[in-house]
């Protein structure tokens, strides 16, 4: 069953099953699948985790991250679904606080429906390590949320029974769309960088031209300063009535005597 009521991912802070701090908002800029499971011993959950683990390398390469939330205490999650290394984030929420924020529901009918119609998955989950055991949240119905790079919920999936998750093919398509979007952005950034380099090269050429013009003006200015001092000396010579030696001496500053 799908719902479009949740448009923006609800941020939350907690600790993962190993005690490390975790905040959903820290994954902003990446695509995320947020998945809610029943409990760590649930055969359905163990089989789904197994399936996700085998696909995760490809999903991660596409830029997508996975966050799995369980209603069991952290030590139980470590004992069952995490007894083998899992490459994604795993969260324990025995108080169902995060479940409530995302509207995850409980259903007795959903539990019996799964038991009646999903026997192959039960057996498959037991083979992967799931062992049904008493659980106060046994009626929890799974839910999955696909969250884009901006934190918007692209798709919400509320299970029809206690084994029903978002089809993996749709998760795969979501991850691939993220890869394509990232590649397009990188191409656009590459074009922008190339255009910037071209503009910089043109600017450097113009700057070099301005440097040459400035050097020529600087030389002209130096010549004018020299001539100005020379004229000053000539005027000074005339002022004191010396119209020969000093004047000749001043003229030599402008027109040096050629070597003999």
N, C-alpha and C positions, 0 to 999 in steps of 0.2 A: 504494500500500500504506500502511496506517495502523498506527500503534503508539501505545499509551497508556502505555509504560514511563516516559516523561519527564513528571513531573507539575509540576515547578517549573522555570522558565527558569534556565539556567545563566548567571550573570553573567560578563561579560568586559570587559576594558579593552584598547583598542588605539588606532590612529589611522586615520582614513578616508583615502581615496585622495588627499586634498589636504593631508594632514599634520596635520589637526585632531584633537585628543584626542576619543575617543569611549568611552562606557561604557554598556552596555545598561541597567544599573540606573538611569541618569538618566532613562529613559523611563517609570519606574514611575508609575502614575497614569493612563497612557494605554494604549490597545490597540495592539498591535504585531504586524506580520507579519515574521518573521525568515526570509529565503529564502536558501538555499545553491545556488549555481550552479557549473557546471564551470569554464569559463575565459572570458576577456573576448572571445575571437574566435569562440566557439561560436555557430553560427547559431541553435540552439534558445534559447540564453540571450539573444541580441540580440532575438529576436522576443518573448520573454516580457517583457523589460525594456520594450520598446516598448508592449506591452499594459498593463503596470502603470503606465507613465507617463501613459497616456491616462485611466486610472481614478483616478489618485492625487488629483486635485483634490477629487473627491467623497469619497474615503476620508479625506483630511485634514480636510475639513469635518465629517466624522462623528467626528473625534477620534482617528483611527488613524494610526500612523506605520509606515514600511516601512524595513527594514534589509536590504540585499542584500550577500551575501558571495561573493567570487570567489577562486579558487585562483591567479589570475594576479598578477604583481607590479603595484603601483599604477600604474606608467607605462603598462602594457598596458591596464589598465582605463580609464585616461583616454583612451587612443588609440582604443579601440573603443566599448564601450557608453556611455562618458561623453563622447564627442566632441561629442554634443549635450547640453545641460543636462538633468540628471536631478534631480527635486525631492526625492529621498529620500536616506538615508544609504547610502554605498557603501564597502565594506570590502574590503581585499586581505589574503588569508591564504595565502600560498604555502607555508607550512610545515604547513598543514592542522591547526593546533592547535585552532582553534575548531570546525572540522569534526569533529574527534575528540570534543570535549566533547559534541556533539549526536548522536553516533553515525551521522554521514553515511557511507554505504558506497560501495564501488567494485564494479563488476560488468562483466565482459567480455560476458556474455550480454545485459545491459541495453544496452550500446553497440550490439551488432549488431541487437538488436530495434528500437532507434530508427532505425537506418540503413535497416532493411528496411521498417518500417511508417510512418515519419513523414516521408516525402519532401516532402509539401506544406509542413510546418513548416520543413524544412531550406531549401527554396527561399524561403519567406517570411522566414526569418532572414537569408539572404544578401542579400535585397532591402533589409533594414533595416541592413545594414552588417557582418554577421557574415562572417568569412572563415576557414574551417578552417585550422589551422596546427598544427605539432608542439606537443604539450602533455604533460608527464609525468603529468598527472592526467586523462587523457582518459576514463578509466573511471569517474570520479565520477558518482554518481547524485544528482540534485537532491533537496532536502528543504525542506519549508516547515513553520513552526511559528506557530500563532496564540496569542498571549500576552495575557491579560487585564490589567486595571488593577492587580491585586494580584501580578502576576508569575507567575500560574499558566498552564500550557500547556493551553489548551482543546482544541486539535487538533494532532496531529503527522501529517505526510504525508511518507513516504519513497517516492520515485519508483519506478515499476516498470521504467522504462528511463531513458536519459539525457536524455529530453525531457519526462518526466512530472512535472508540478507539480500542486499543489492547484488544483482548478477555481476559476476566478475568481468564479463565482456564490457559492461558499461563503465566499470572502474577503469579498465584498460583504455577505452576510448577517451575517457576524461584525462588520463595521464598522457596519452599521445597528443591530445589537443594542446596540452600544456607544453609539450616538447616543441610542437610546431610554432606555437606562439613565441616561445623563447628564441627559437632559431630565427624567426622573422625579426624579432627585436634586435638580435645580434647583427643581422644583416643591415638593418636600418642604422644601427650604431656604427657599423663599419663604413657605410656610405657617408654618414655624418663626419666620421673621423677623416675619411679621404678628402671630403670637401673642405674640412678645416685645414688639412695639410696643404691643399692647393692654395687656399686663401692666404695661409701663412707664408708660403713660398713667394706669392705675388707681393705680399707686404714687405718681405725681406728685400725683394728686388727694388721696390720703391724706396725703402729705407736706404739701401746702398746708393741709389741715385741722389737722394737728399744729402747723404754724407759727402758725396763728391761735390755737389753744389755748394754745401757749407764750406768745404775746404777751399774751393775757388774764391768764395766770398771772403773767407778769412785771409787769403793771400792778398786780395785786392785791398782789404782793410789795412793790412800791414803796410802795403805800398803807400796808401793814402796817409797813414800816420807818419811814415818816413818823409814823404813830400811835405807834409805839414810842418814837421820840425825843420826841414830844409828852408822852407819859405820864412819861417820864423827867424832863422839865423840870418837870411838875406836881409830881411827888414831891420833886424838889429844892427847889421853892418852899415846899412844906409843911414840908420838913425844916428850913428856915431861918426858919420862922415867917412867911414872906411869903405870905399867903393871898389877896392881892388882885392887885397889879400883875403879878408873875411868873406867877401862875396864869392871869390874864386873857390875858397875852401868849402863854402856852403854848396856851391854848384857841384863840387866833386862828390858830394853825398848822393846826388841824383844821377850824375853822369861821371862815374869814376874815370880817372885818366887811364887810357889804354897803356899797357906795358910797352916799354920801348924795346 
